[in-house]
């Protein structure tokens, strides 16, 4: 799709660490503002890159750098294509991950998940307008497809207090004005996440509101070749962190001690955050979904975790592994659980190919014996990109209550899940791999090996 360049902001090429000359102490307000903006732009983390450690490891694995300009253009085109399919004039994105996808601009990502201060307006044709936190315009200096940055109107109660009802009107007025100017007379728009007061304020302008989550999930579901390059690098960084975790795992350390290593090593490589807190040991591994705790890991314990990690480039690396703590031999039960999980993962990976339907994946996948079904994981497969994404494919037992159909396409990335733990059992095993759907089949992107002792070596 040809992008309208009428609204593009003029920018010089930003070079990392090339700082502008200070205009002098006697410079006026505007000159000092321009200096501050240029300095901040040159030191933007997206411009500085990921540093020596990550770059060295990527070079050792011959992982090419993604073209970030190509990623940004591809993502904007995907959004606009979805808008055109649904005859929508624009979308307003408020979810921080959707703002990231649309603009490649980040700002306090986790804080903004519960403080709705950042949002973006993306029309089918016209300017992309980012509404950011106050005095944060410099954070978009690297993103040429963002045409304008404005201060966001914060109408959530923490910021607005009893003035929320007043400020939501201002929020809606500004967005409705953009629709009026750039919607070509079309009043059908999408919104991904906002409170009912915001929807009512937009309706007051005669706008029809449609599901923006559906627009964005479908846009995000198929990755470009450069997005896959970014994901390969994120996975490599995550697996490097996992290797350090496994090397440092010792009986006597707490689950928190071990979990903190993954956080630390992710951040050292330019990673961003971890979505969950899923690491447990010994009897805390069954049932699953126990969060990491102060429990001391014992020799012979099963230690299981799910990375759920947002790494470099904002790409999610969602891998699960289980290890045996200490230098001893696993029990027969531990080997049985582990090998059952490996067999399920490998069998279900083999099903993945373009054209396979979600219903086929659900009903034809390798499942578990009856005594394990009560503890089954929530899904067999799910999409992954900037986080867990569309689609979600449940066990056949859960199809009637929440399953939906669709088709795998080349460029999708899916995670294959397994949790194996007997109903009322002592321990469990969590495994998960990340898989790219190719034109002819699939490619396993995650490479971290399974535990040799638990495999019977």
PLY file of the C-alpha trace (Angstrom):
ply
format ascii 1.0
element vertex 457
property float x
property float y
property float z
element edge 456
property int vertex1
property int vertex2
end_header
0.00 0.00 0.00
1.31 3.46 -0.89
1.62 5.60 2.21
0.63 9.24 1.99
3.78 11.28 2.60
2.05 14.66 2.77
2.23 14.74 6.54
5.80 13.48 7.03
7.99 15.29 9.57
11.37 16.48 8.37
14.23 14.91 10.32
17.95 14.79 9.92
19.57 11.35 10.05
20.04 10.49 13.73
23.50 9.18 14.59
24.00 7.53 17.98
26.23 9.46 20.39
26.70 12.34 17.91
25.49 15.10 20.18
24.53 18.57 19.00
26.55 21.60 20.11
25.05 23.44 23.05
23.63 26.78 21.87
25.09 28.63 24.86
23.79 29.75 28.23
22.29 32.89 26.73
20.27 30.98 24.14
16.54 31.56 24.10
13.88 29.06 25.15
13.27 27.71 21.63
16.97 27.13 20.95
17.38 25.27 24.24
14.30 23.18 23.49
15.67 22.22 20.06
19.01 21.32 21.61
17.37 19.15 24.28
15.26 17.35 21.70
18.22 16.67 19.38
20.37 15.46 22.28
17.66 13.11 23.54
17.05 11.82 19.99
20.73 10.97 19.54
20.69 9.06 22.85
17.38 7.25 22.25
17.81 3.57 23.11
16.35 2.54 19.76
19.16 4.50 18.11
21.96 3.34 20.43
21.30 -0.35 19.71
21.81 -3.44 21.86
25.44 -3.25 22.91
28.56 -5.38 22.71
27.35 -8.48 24.58
24.22 -9.05 22.49
25.90 -8.12 19.21
28.81 -10.51 19.88
26.49 -13.41 20.63
24.38 -12.70 17.55
27.51 -12.51 15.39
28.70 -15.87 16.77
25.37 -17.40 15.71
25.44 -15.59 12.34
22.12 -13.89 13.06
21.57 -10.97 10.70
20.26 -7.64 11.91
16.68 -6.79 10.93
15.90 -3.72 8.84
13.88 -1.71 11.35
12.63 0.78 8.76
11.27 -2.17 6.75
9.58 -3.57 9.86
7.90 -0.24 10.61
6.63 0.18 7.05
5.40 -3.45 6.94
3.48 -3.10 10.20
1.78 0.12 9.17
0.77 -1.50 5.89
-0.64 -4.52 7.73
-2.80 -2.28 9.93
-4.06 -0.24 7.00
-4.82 -3.35 4.98
-6.99 -4.67 7.82
-8.78 -1.30 8.05
-9.52 -1.37 4.33
-10.89 -4.94 4.57
-13.41 -3.78 7.15
-14.18 -0.40 5.55
-12.83 1.48 8.56
-11.56 5.05 8.41
-9.03 4.66 11.24
-8.06 2.85 14.39
-7.29 4.28 17.83
-4.81 2.01 19.64
-4.37 2.31 23.40
-2.80 -1.04 24.30
0.96 -0.34 24.71
1.83 -3.34 22.52
-0.43 -2.09 19.74
1.06 1.40 20.07
4.50 -0.24 19.75
3.39 -2.19 16.68
1.93 0.88 14.98
4.72 3.35 15.80
7.76 1.41 17.12
7.90 3.97 19.94
8.18 2.85 23.55
7.66 4.67 26.82
7.19 3.05 30.24
5.55 0.02 28.60
4.48 -1.80 31.76
3.36 1.37 33.58
1.22 2.30 30.60
-0.62 -1.03 30.69
-2.54 0.29 33.71
-2.24 4.04 33.14
-3.81 4.84 29.79
-1.74 7.89 28.92
-0.36 6.80 25.52
-2.37 6.09 22.39
-2.08 6.48 18.63
-4.36 7.40 15.73
-3.77 5.41 12.55
-6.00 6.30 9.58
-6.45 4.28 6.44
-4.90 7.25 4.64
-3.37 10.24 6.36
-1.08 11.09 9.27
-0.09 8.70 12.05
-0.46 10.71 15.25
1.13 9.50 18.47
-0.25 10.85 21.75
2.48 10.47 24.37
3.18 11.32 27.99
4.06 14.95 28.65
7.48 16.18 27.44
8.18 12.88 25.65
8.16 14.01 22.01
11.84 13.09 21.63
11.02 9.39 22.12
9.53 9.27 18.61
12.42 11.01 16.85
13.68 7.73 15.36
10.31 6.74 13.86
9.84 8.34 10.46
6.34 6.93 10.00
5.05 8.88 13.00
3.89 12.11 11.42
2.98 14.06 14.55
3.43 13.74 18.31
0.96 15.34 20.70
0.49 15.26 24.48
-1.96 12.55 25.46
-5.07 13.49 27.41
-4.90 11.50 30.66
-8.47 10.91 31.78
-7.92 7.88 34.02
-8.73 8.61 37.64
-5.18 8.66 39.05
-4.31 11.62 36.81
-7.73 13.20 36.29
-9.51 12.51 39.58
-13.04 13.96 39.58
-12.26 15.73 36.28
-12.33 12.40 34.35
-15.76 13.14 32.87
-14.52 16.51 31.61
-11.21 15.23 30.21
-12.68 12.24 28.38
-14.70 14.73 26.32
-11.49 16.56 25.41
-9.88 13.20 24.52
-12.76 12.26 22.23
-13.03 15.74 20.66
-9.42 15.65 19.51
-9.70 12.15 18.05
-13.04 12.87 16.39
-11.47 15.94 14.77
-8.75 13.73 13.25
-11.40 11.34 11.91
-13.30 14.27 10.44
-10.20 15.63 8.72
-8.69 12.38 7.47
-11.51 9.83 7.32
-12.89 10.87 3.93
-16.39 11.10 5.38
-16.25 7.57 6.77
-17.30 7.51 10.44
-16.57 3.83 11.02
-13.52 3.46 13.28
-11.92 0.79 15.45
-10.74 1.10 19.06
-8.71 -1.62 20.75
-9.02 -0.89 24.50
-10.70 1.92 26.38
-13.30 2.38 29.09
-16.98 2.70 28.30
-16.86 6.46 28.96
-14.43 6.86 26.08
-16.63 4.84 23.73
-19.68 6.91 24.72
-17.77 10.16 24.09
-16.76 8.98 20.61
-20.35 7.87 19.87
-21.46 11.40 20.72
-19.61 12.56 17.59
-21.61 10.15 15.42
-18.76 7.66 15.15
-19.45 3.92 14.78
-17.04 1.90 16.92
-15.74 -1.53 15.93
-13.42 -4.07 17.54
-9.85 -2.81 17.29
-8.44 -5.89 19.01
-9.51 -8.02 16.06
-7.89 -5.55 13.63
-4.60 -5.56 15.49
-4.44 -9.28 16.28
-4.92 -10.17 12.62
-2.45 -7.49 11.50
0.17 -8.76 13.94
-0.36 -12.47 13.21
1.80 -12.72 10.06
5.41 -11.65 10.49
7.68 -10.14 7.84
11.14 -11.64 7.10
12.73 -8.80 9.07
10.43 -9.41 12.04
11.59 -13.04 11.99
15.22 -11.82 12.02
14.39 -9.74 15.10
12.67 -12.73 16.71
15.66 -15.01 16.04
17.86 -12.50 17.85
15.45 -12.22 20.77
15.32 -16.01 21.11
19.12 -16.23 20.99
19.38 -13.66 23.79
16.80 -15.54 25.86
18.52 -18.88 25.36
21.85 -17.36 26.37
20.18 -16.23 29.60
18.67 -19.69 30.08
22.09 -21.29 29.69
23.47 -19.11 32.48
20.45 -20.01 34.64
21.04 -23.71 34.13
24.78 -23.38 34.83
24.14 -21.51 38.10
21.28 -23.74 39.30
22.32 -25.27 42.63
20.39 -26.94 45.44
19.94 -24.49 48.30
19.23 -21.43 46.16
15.70 -20.10 46.19
13.36 -20.06 43.24
13.66 -16.27 43.33
17.46 -16.53 43.15
17.19 -18.60 39.98
14.40 -16.52 38.43
16.34 -13.28 38.96
19.10 -14.56 36.69
16.73 -14.69 33.72
15.61 -11.10 34.39
19.17 -9.84 34.75
20.55 -11.55 31.67
17.58 -10.46 29.56
18.13 -6.82 30.50
21.90 -7.07 29.85
21.06 -7.97 26.25
18.55 -5.17 25.74
15.46 -7.13 26.69
12.46 -5.33 28.11
10.42 -7.28 30.67
9.03 -10.70 31.62
5.26 -11.07 31.41
4.80 -13.66 34.15
6.55 -15.11 37.20
6.35 -18.80 36.36
9.17 -20.79 37.94
8.61 -23.50 40.51
10.42 -26.48 41.98
9.68 -29.89 43.46
6.11 -30.21 44.79
5.30 -26.65 43.59
5.51 -27.83 39.95
2.14 -29.63 40.22
-0.32 -28.08 39.69
1.18 -25.59 37.26
0.97 -21.77 37.44
2.74 -21.46 40.79
4.72 -18.21 40.78
8.37 -18.16 41.86
8.79 -18.09 45.62
11.24 -18.11 48.51
11.27 -21.93 48.54
14.77 -23.39 48.54
15.38 -25.78 45.66
16.32 -29.28 46.85
18.66 -31.79 45.21
16.59 -34.05 42.98
13.80 -31.50 42.49
12.19 -30.92 39.15
12.59 -27.21 38.33
10.23 -25.92 35.64
9.75 -22.45 34.20
8.18 -20.48 31.35
10.25 -17.58 30.01
7.32 -15.39 28.80
10.07 -12.91 28.02
9.91 -9.72 25.97
13.43 -9.41 24.67
15.36 -7.26 22.20
13.28 -5.51 19.52
10.24 -6.03 21.77
9.95 -9.60 20.46
8.54 -12.23 22.79
10.49 -15.39 23.45
8.10 -17.93 24.97
9.98 -21.12 25.82
9.48 -23.55 28.70
11.96 -26.03 30.08
12.29 -28.31 33.10
15.61 -29.29 34.68
16.74 -31.71 37.36
18.39 -29.94 40.30
21.68 -31.32 41.60
23.97 -34.04 40.26
21.86 -37.10 40.99
19.75 -39.36 38.83
16.07 -38.69 38.10
13.38 -40.98 39.45
11.42 -43.21 37.11
8.40 -40.94 37.61
10.40 -37.85 36.66
11.64 -39.54 33.47
8.13 -40.70 32.61
6.65 -37.21 33.00
9.46 -35.56 31.08
9.51 -37.96 28.16
5.72 -37.82 27.87
5.96 -34.02 27.56
8.73 -34.25 24.96
6.72 -36.75 22.91
3.66 -34.49 22.98
5.68 -31.41 21.95
7.43 -33.23 19.10
4.26 -34.88 17.80
2.36 -31.61 17.79
5.21 -29.68 16.17
5.11 -32.18 13.32
1.49 -31.17 12.55
2.34 -27.55 11.80
2.06 -26.43 8.19
0.29 -23.68 6.23
-3.35 -24.50 5.59
-3.87 -26.50 8.77
-7.00 -25.31 10.56
-7.18 -24.52 14.24
-9.92 -27.11 14.66
-7.72 -29.79 13.07
-4.86 -28.84 15.38
-7.13 -29.08 18.41
-8.81 -32.37 17.57
-5.90 -34.19 15.93
-3.10 -33.16 18.28
-1.31 -35.59 20.57
-3.11 -35.43 23.89
-2.54 -36.96 27.34
-3.76 -40.03 29.24
-6.84 -39.61 31.40
-4.99 -39.17 34.70
-3.20 -36.09 33.26
-6.12 -34.35 31.53
-7.36 -32.56 34.65
-3.99 -30.76 34.84
-3.75 -30.03 31.11
-2.33 -26.70 30.00
-4.78 -23.99 28.89
-3.87 -24.36 25.19
-2.08 -26.74 22.85
-0.84 -23.98 20.53
-0.84 -20.18 20.53
0.54 -17.40 18.38
3.45 -15.23 19.50
4.99 -11.94 18.36
5.27 -8.89 20.60
3.63 -11.13 23.24
1.25 -14.09 23.21
-1.02 -13.38 20.25
-3.77 -14.77 18.02
-4.53 -17.63 17.61
-5.17 -19.73 20.73
-5.89 -23.42 20.10
-7.32 -25.31 23.10
-7.55 -29.01 23.92
-10.59 -30.70 22.33
-12.14 -30.86 25.80
-12.25 -27.05 25.77
-13.25 -26.50 22.14
-16.98 -26.11 22.75
-16.47 -23.53 25.51
-13.85 -21.34 23.82
-12.41 -22.72 20.60
-12.58 -20.90 17.25
-11.45 -21.84 13.79
-8.97 -20.27 11.40
-6.02 -21.28 9.26
-2.26 -21.26 9.72
-0.46 -19.00 7.24
3.21 -18.69 6.27
4.84 -16.09 8.48
2.83 -16.97 11.57
4.84 -17.99 14.64
3.21 -20.35 17.13
4.23 -21.88 20.44
3.59 -25.55 21.11
2.73 -26.22 24.77
2.79 -29.17 27.13
2.29 -29.56 30.85
2.38 -33.11 32.16
1.45 -33.71 35.79
-0.73 -36.42 37.27
-3.98 -35.33 38.91
-3.02 -35.24 42.58
0.60 -35.98 41.67
3.79 -34.66 43.28
5.68 -33.05 40.37
5.00 -31.85 36.84
6.89 -30.95 33.68
6.35 -27.82 31.56
7.83 -27.69 28.03
7.23 -25.26 25.16
8.88 -24.47 21.82
8.52 -21.58 19.36
7.84 -22.50 15.71
7.75 -20.51 12.45
5.18 -21.53 9.83
6.94 -21.56 6.46
5.67 -21.87 2.89
6.25 -25.63 2.95
5.93 -26.60 6.60
7.59 -25.26 9.71
10.93 -24.33 11.27
11.79 -24.65 14.94
13.09 -21.28 16.13
13.82 -22.24 19.74
16.93 -24.38 20.04
17.45 -24.92 23.75
18.15 -28.64 24.37
16.03 -30.91 26.50
17.50 -32.17 29.79
19.71 -35.20 28.95
19.28 -36.96 32.29
15.51 -36.67 32.18
15.58 -37.99 28.61
17.32 -41.13 29.92
20.95 -40.37 28.97
0 1
1 2
2 3
3 4
4 5
5 6
6 7
7 8
8 9
9 10
10 11
11 12
12 13
13 14
14 15
15 16
16 17
17 18
18 19
19 20
20 21
21 22
22 23
23 24
24 25
25 26
26 27
27 28
28 29
29 30
30 31
31 32
32 33
33 34
34 35
35 36
36 37
37 38
38 39
39 40
40 41
41 42
42 43
43 44
44 45
45 46
46 47
47 48
48 49
49 50
50 51
51 52
52 53
53 54
54 55
55 56
56 57
57 58
58 59
59 60
60 61
61 62
62 63
63 64
64 65
65 66
66 67
67 68
68 69
69 70
70 71
71 72
72 73
73 74
74 75
75 76
76 77
77 78
78 79
79 80
80 81
81 82
82 83
83 84
84 85
85 86
86 87
87 88
88 89
89 90
90 91
91 92
92 93
93 94
94 95
95 96
96 97
97 98
98 99
99 100
100 101
101 102
102 103
103 104
104 105
105 106
106 107
107 108
108 109
109 110
110 111
111 112
112 113
113 114
114 115
115 116
116 117
117 118
118 119
119 120
120 121
121 122
122 123
123 124
124 125
125 126
126 127
127 128
128 129
129 130
130 131
131 132
132 133
133 134
134 135
135 136
136 137
137 138
138 139
139 140
140 141
141 142
142 143
143 144
144 145
145 146
146 147
147 148
148 149
149 150
150 151
151 152
152 153
153 154
154 155
155 156
156 157
157 158
158 159
159 160
160 161
161 162
162 163
163 164
164 165
165 166
166 167
167 168
168 169
169 170
170 171
171 172
172 173
173 174
174 175
175 176
176 177
177 178
178 179
179 180
180 181
181 182
182 183
183 184
184 185
185 186
186 187
187 188
188 189
189 190
190 191
191 192
192 193
193 194
194 195
195 196
196 197
197 198
198 199
199 200
200 201
201 202
202 203
203 204
204 205
205 206
206 207
207 208
208 209
209 210
210 211
211 212
212 213
213 214
214 215
215 216
216 217
217 218
218 219
219 220
220 221
221 222
222 223
223 224
224 225
225 226
226 227
227 228
228 229
229 230
230 231
231 232
232 233
233 234
234 235
235 236
236 237
237 238
238 239
239 240
240 241
241 242
242 243
243 244
244 245
245 246
246 247
247 248
248 249
249 250
250 251
251 252
252 253
253 254
254 255
255 256
256 257
257 258
258 259
259 260
260 261
261 262
262 263
263 264
264 265
265 266
266 267
267 268
268 269
269 270
270 271
271 272
272 273
273 274
274 275
275 276
276 277
277 278
278 279
279 280
280 281
281 282
282 283
283 284
284 285
285 286
286 287
287 288
288 289
289 290
290 291
291 292
292 293
293 294
294 295
295 296
296 297
297 298
298 299
299 300
300 301
301 302
302 303
303 304
304 305
305 306
306 307
307 308
308 309
309 310
310 311
311 312
312 313
313 314
314 315
315 316
316 317
317 318
318 319
319 320
320 321
321 322
322 323
323 324
324 325
325 326
326 327
327 328
328 329
329 330
330 331
331 332
332 333
333 334
334 335
335 336
336 337
337 338
338 339
339 340
340 341
341 342
342 343
343 344
344 345
345 346
346 347
347 348
348 349
349 350
350 351
351 352
352 353
353 354
354 355
355 356
356 357
357 358
358 359
359 360
360 361
361 362
362 363
363 364
364 365
365 366
366 367
367 368
368 369
369 370
370 371
371 372
372 373
373 374
374 375
375 376
376 377
377 378
378 379
379 380
380 381
381 382
382 383
383 384
384 385
385 386
386 387
387 388
388 389
389 390
390 391
391 392
392 393
393 394
394 395
395 396
396 397
397 398
398 399
399 400
400 401
401 402
402 403
403 404
404 405
405 406
406 407
407 408
408 409
409 410
410 411
411 412
412 413
413 414
414 415
415 416
416 417
417 418
418 419
419 420
420 421
421 422
422 423
423 424
424 425
425 426
426 427
427 428
428 429
429 430
430 431
431 432
432 433
433 434
434 435
435 436
436 437
437 438
438 439
439 440
440 441
441 442
442 443
443 444
444 445
445 446
446 447
447 448
448 449
449 450
450 451
451 452
452 453
453 454
454 455
455 456
